[in-house]
């Protein structure tokens, strides 16, 4: 009797688990997760690009000041 109850509850658990996994594969769910992931990745790329351009501009200002490229009398 205990063995039958164990296998009955195991079967119920596995069927619920399989149903949830199959529902997660529904095209609407997959599209929503993909769009959410792409939006997150796009935000990370924008942040990285903004940081990189800011650092490059700062370094350019530093180099121009160091080598005197901002002075009009040194331009040929």
QUIBELZI-V36608 format. One record per residue. N is the residue number from 0. PHI is phi as a letter, one per 40 degrees, with the letter a starting at -180 (999 if undefined). NEAR is the number of other ideal C-beta (glycine too) atoms within 12 Angstrom. Layout:
# QUIBELZI-V36608
n:N phi:PHI near:NEAR
n:N phi:PHI near:NEAR
This chain:
# QUIBELZI-V36608
n:0 phi:999 near:7
n:1 phi:c near:8
n:2 phi:c near:9
n:3 phi:c near:10
n:4 phi:c near:11
n:5 phi:c near:12
n:6 phi:c near:13
n:7 phi:c near:14
n:8 phi:c near:14
n:9 phi:c near:14
n:10 phi:c near:14
n:11 phi:c near:14
n:12 phi:c near:14
n:13 phi:c near:14
n:14 phi:c near:14
n:15 phi:c near:14
n:16 phi:c near:14
n:17 phi:c near:14
n:18 phi:c near:14
n:19 phi:c near:14
n:20 phi:c near:13
n:21 phi:c near:13
n:22 phi:c near:14
n:23 phi:c near:15
n:24 phi:c near:14
n:25 phi:c near:14
n:26 phi:d near:11
n:27 phi:c near:12
n:28 phi:c near:16
n:29 phi:c near:15
n:30 phi:c near:13
n:31 phi:c near:14
n:32 phi:c near:16
n:33 phi:c near:14
n:34 phi:c near:14
n:35 phi:c near:14
n:36 phi:c near:14
n:37 phi:c near:14
n:38 phi:c near:14
n:39 phi:c near:14
n:40 phi:c near:14
n:41 phi:c near:14
n:42 phi:c near:14
n:43 phi:c near:14
n:44 phi:c near:14
n:45 phi:c near:14
n:46 phi:c near:14
n:47 phi:c near:14
n:48 phi:c near:14
n:49 phi:c near:14
n:50 phi:c near:14
n:51 phi:c near:14
n:52 phi:c near:14
n:53 phi:c near:14
n:54 phi:c near:14
n:55 phi:c near:14
n:56 phi:c near:14
n:57 phi:c near:14
n:58 phi:c near:14
n:59 phi:c near:16
n:60 phi:c near:15
n:61 phi:c near:14
n:62 phi:c near:14
n:63 phi:c near:16
n:64 phi:c near:13
n:65 phi:c near:12
n:66 phi:c near:13
n:67 phi:g near:12
n:68 phi:c near:16
n:69 phi:c near:15
n:70 phi:c near:12
n:71 phi:c near:8
n:72 phi:c near:8
n:73 phi:c near:10
n:74 phi:c near:10
n:75 phi:c near:6
